[in-house]
Amino acid sequence: MSNPPRVLVVDDEASIRKFLRVSLSGHGYRVLEASTGEEALACARQERPDLVVLDVGLPDLEGFEVVEQLRRWSAVPVLMLSVRGAEQDKIRALDAGADDYLTKPFGLGELLARVRAALRRAASGPGGEPVRQLGDLRIDLAAHRVFREDRELALTPREFDLLRVLVQHAGRVLTHRQILEQAWGPEYGHETHLLRVNVSNLRRKIEPDPVRPIFILTEPGVGYRLGGR
Amino acid sequence: MTGEECKGMSDRQGGHLVWNLLNPPPGVRTEGVEAGLDARKACIEERSVVGNYVSTAEVRLTTQTGPNRRLNATVGGGFRNLVKVTSMVAAVTAAGQAAEAYLHPHGLVMLYLLVVVVAAACWGRWPAVVASGMGVVGLNFFFVPPRYTLRVHQPEYFLTFGVMLGVGLLISELTARRQAQFELARRSQAEMAAAYAFSRALAQAGDLGAIEEALNHHLRLLLQPPAHLLVGARVPEDCALAVPLASSRGPLGWVCLQERPSSPDSLHAVESAAAQAAMAVERVQLGEEARHAQLVAEAERLQTTMLNAVSHDLQTPISSIQGALDNLCDPELDLDHETTQGLVQLAREQTRRLSRLVANLLDMSRVEAGVTPLRLEPVEIADLLGSALQAWGDERRFDITLEPDLPMVRGDLVLLVQVLVNLLENAAKYGAAGDSVELQASRANGGVELRVVDHGPGIPPDRRRRAFEKFYRLRRPGDPPGTGLGLAICQGFVQAHGGTIRAEETPGGGTTMVIWLPSEEEA
């Protein structure tokens, strides 16, 4: 690759940076490193990386603060690393604009898949086709209709809004608040019960097996993600 | 004993005695005397509502000197007053006879009335009544014709006698009333003082025990048997009388009396004391609840911090090990020898870090559970330092300063070595790179002081104490990884040895950890 994608790895643990460097550079990325939030912001401004892998627990800045500051002038995809139990940190960082997260300890295969997905989403950009294919589902965003093969599924307007938000951010983790605010409106940000009821109804209509969903995936304690491409 | 004698007793400087009782001078006993029980019960029954509170205290005080002696004194006093009144009447009579030529019997009436006024003012109602009677008889017998008989020929003298007796009785009645009012004022003052002392004692009471003590002190003043404070909803069983502790939040418990109060008035007084005690109990309980809630919140906060720290410190080495191994197994990666060795080295380092963390966590839980059995033996300081350096095995340079002839300390060598290794590790980690670590041992305060000195960035003064808290880390950028447990474990182990540990600033910058251990003789 003549112009490899550049990935900025931000973690205060040298050991984590080391194995990420080996893995990412081995798979064709150029790796930049930072050990503090300030260093990360300075490096991002200077080097304009294509992706940021960000540890949430930094010694100087909270992870969400880094994302917030980054988002003021950059739309670079941010993939967070955090530990189990730090759900609140993840939610704050996702709300601040982070794209995805991985919980330590994680497999490198998983990390590389997430990196590829994030870079692909960034490359395709927002908007896109008004008609999307999701497995055997055909979703017409302009006409507000959903078909399985040629049979139309009867969704309520709310259910369709919910599906639309997920489809528009396919592959990304969305927090409960982000979904509620985009599908219902800013004043609904805390109505998680409403969200759960609608997700459950929507799953019954579009999932082949609502107990083992393949389209609307639950991110425990954080939100939902649309899978199944 | 009659009500009259009781009154006589309380008339005698009751207010003063009550004051003494509230602030007893040294040597004055304030415990009741059993012998006086019957007498004082009788007195209490005679008391008016107003008088109850303090008069009981007075009566109680009279029992202190012994009821019989006091009774005799009262009777004797009455007799003496009678003698005085009689002699005054006799003196007036003698003076009247001497001045007979110049004085009409009607003028003598004034002199006799003067005696009545003096008697009323000095000794109260009954001596004044006696003086009036004797005056009338004396005037009649000695001066009113026919003289030296009690017969009266001129009817106008009946008017004189009647007016004289009436005026005498009126004066004695007025005097008695004035005294009663005075008494009342004195009593209410003393009553207020007692109530004030009680409420002040309650306000200062910080726990249920202190409230019970204040209540019992107050009940003693009321001549009541001691009481127990029972907190809880259950009605106590073995109480002669249980007065509820009523509060705005419902009943809090009971004041349990061993004996029933002797009269409705004293029951009333006990009830009002219980009401005051109830407020104090409620205040104490609310305070305790607030403190408890604060403790729970603090414990939860600590637990959250702990969980976050442990999960971060456990996940990081595990992630690194897994990452390194994933890389080594990745068929798509074409790793050179150096990178492969680096990854293996990384996995080994992180495994060591993980096992050290697990060991630290186990040690910490041992310290906290207090189950670390100390295997105490005499420990020689040079031996301790040597073992610690050997156990650590770092190639860093050491400057060891050992004062000659140090006493031995009594301790568990294994634990003490671990303490030193932890401190050496910190010194090496946070000290300036390439710098030597200094180890010093000297005598101090009947023990031995060990100092581990580094010349690193040091700990800010306001964080030196917190540095020994579990999971507390300064978390400065560029700091090497750590668990925040090392110093907490050191403190736990050193304290188990009866020693102390503190952080000081190294002159010129850096941290000096100072351990003090008692010498073998002291321990």
HADDOCK unambig.tbl for C-alpha pairs under 7 A between the chains (distance, minus, plus):
assign (segid A and resid 15 and name CA) (segid B and resid 320 and name CA) 5.90 0.50 0.50
assign (segid A and resid 15 and name CA) (segid B and resid 346 and name CA) 6.63 0.50 0.50
assign (segid A and resid 16 and name CA) (segid B and resid 320 and name CA) 5.29 0.50 0.50
assign (segid A and resid 19 and name CA) (segid B and resid 320 and name CA) 6.82 0.50 0.50
assign (segid A and resid 19 and name CA) (segid B and resid 323 and name CA) 5.72 0.50 0.50
assign (segid A and resid 19 and name CA) (segid B and resid 324 and name CA) 5.47 0.50 0.50
assign (segid A and resid 23 and name CA) (segid B and resid 327 and name CA) 5.95 0.50 0.50
assign (segid A and resid 26 and name CA) (segid B and resid 333 and name CA) 5.50 0.50 0.50
assign (segid A and resid 27 and name CA) (segid B and resid 333 and name CA) 6.98 0.50 0.50
assign (segid A and resid 36 and name CA) (segid B and resid 477 and name CA) 6.72 0.50 0.50
assign (segid A and resid 59 and name CA) (segid B and resid 475 and name CA) 5.58 0.50 0.50
assign (segid A and resid 59 and name CA) (segid B and resid 476 and name CA) 6.21 0.50 0.50
assign (segid A and resid 59 and name CA) (segid B and resid 477 and name CA) 5.69 0.50 0.50
assign (segid A and resid 60 and name CA) (segid B and resid 477 and name CA) 6.55 0.50 0.50
assign (segid A and resid 83 and name CA) (segid B and resid 311 and name CA) 6.75 0.50 0.50
assign (segid A and resid 83 and name CA) (segid B and resid 312 and name CA) 6.25 0.50 0.50
assign (segid A and resid 83 and name CA) (segid B and resid 315 and name CA) 6.69 0.50 0.50
assign (segid A and resid 104 and name CA) (segid B and resid 315 and name CA) 5.94 0.50 0.50
assign (segid A and resid 104 and name CA) (segid B and resid 319 and name CA) 5.88 0.50 0.50
assign (segid A and resid 105 and name CA) (segid B and resid 315 and name CA) 5.85 0.50 0.50
assign (segid A and resid 105 and name CA) (segid B and resid 318 and name CA) 6.21 0.50 0.50
assign (segid A and resid 105 and name CA) (segid B and resid 319 and name CA) 4.21 0.50 0.50
assign (segid A and resid 106 and name CA) (segid B and resid 319 and name CA) 6.46 0.50 0.50
assign (segid A and resid 107 and name CA) (segid B and resid 323 and name CA) 6.75 0.50 0.50
assign (segid A and resid 108 and name CA) (segid B and resid 323 and name CA) 6.18 0.50 0.50
assign (segid A and resid 108 and name CA) (segid B and resid 326 and name CA) 6.19 0.50 0.50
